[in-house]
Amino acid sequence: MGSERILITGANGQLGTVLTERLIKMHGSDNVIVTDIKTPENNYTNFELLDVLNAVAIEEIIQKHRITTVYHLAAILSATGEKIPMKCWHVNVTGYLNILEACRKHNVQKIFYPSTIAVFGDDAQKVKAPQDSPLNPSTVYGMSKVSGEQWSKYYFNRYGLDIRSIRYPGVIGYQSLPGGGTTDYAVEIFHEALIHGTYTCFLSANTGLPMIYMEDVINATLDIMKADRDDISVRSSYNIEGASFTPAEIASEIQKHLPQFKMQYAPDERQAIADSWVSSLDDSKAREDWNWKPTFTLPEMTKDMIQNLRDLGVNESKKKLIKEI
Ligand code: AKB
């Protein structure tokens, strides 16, 4: 572990912010090269501006810092992707190919590639969608991630690149804010509940989606990267799930802590995206291969979110939320 030199792309995002902190804690700030297309608020020892569409810059950074492992998080998510489909495809697919080629040429040993529940489409089984479901998504984001899963398998089979991947559910955490996704409501709801006592949800009450708490998703990411190479039998991407719920269910859980909280519904264009996805996943393959096991249920994540946002000072979080939108 001591000689691992890590590159993380898209480090300013919802997950990147938290994963970067954890990787720095584990490997030391000298060994973690933090990159994003925008300058972060945090003062990292090793930060470089990086647009993943710049293949030359990726190679330079990999060579300069003698990178051995890449966590490639840079991507455009589902809702934004539908507004700028060509750009979404370009960033998510060409950007990933730039990373794969640079890794192949410069002998990077391991890559983490996040896929998503957006890879599923109307023909997938809605409840407990199997690991080997048909993948016919209706969004560009989903199409780009199905393609990314295929490219991962190709680079593993053809060049032996040790690429590991998880299909991320919607992520809920107090540390950072999501941007441009369809599952973003499940974070926004906490900020609005604490500040205004009401939230107007952009999905309808009974839209069930797979979700996961930040602590669990970070552990999953680190655990799959730690697993023995031979234990990874899925080289496209693994289903994982924390807790699946609907907007009505999370609202009623929040009401247990904030009894005055009121939820309204005004579904927008994101409803069609959510309707095309599955509502829960069968993650038994991840459990079998690398011992995946979530720890946070909906009641536990709700309690933890409210407690932490209160401790952080929700006004500060809200300021950030407004800026992000
Ligand atoms: C989104 O909503 O687009 C993302 C995802 C599920 O990948 N959070």
Residues whose N, C-alpha, C, O or C-beta is under 5 A from the ligand:
A	BS01	AKB	L77 S78 A79 T116 I117 Y168 P169 G170 G180 G181 T182 T183
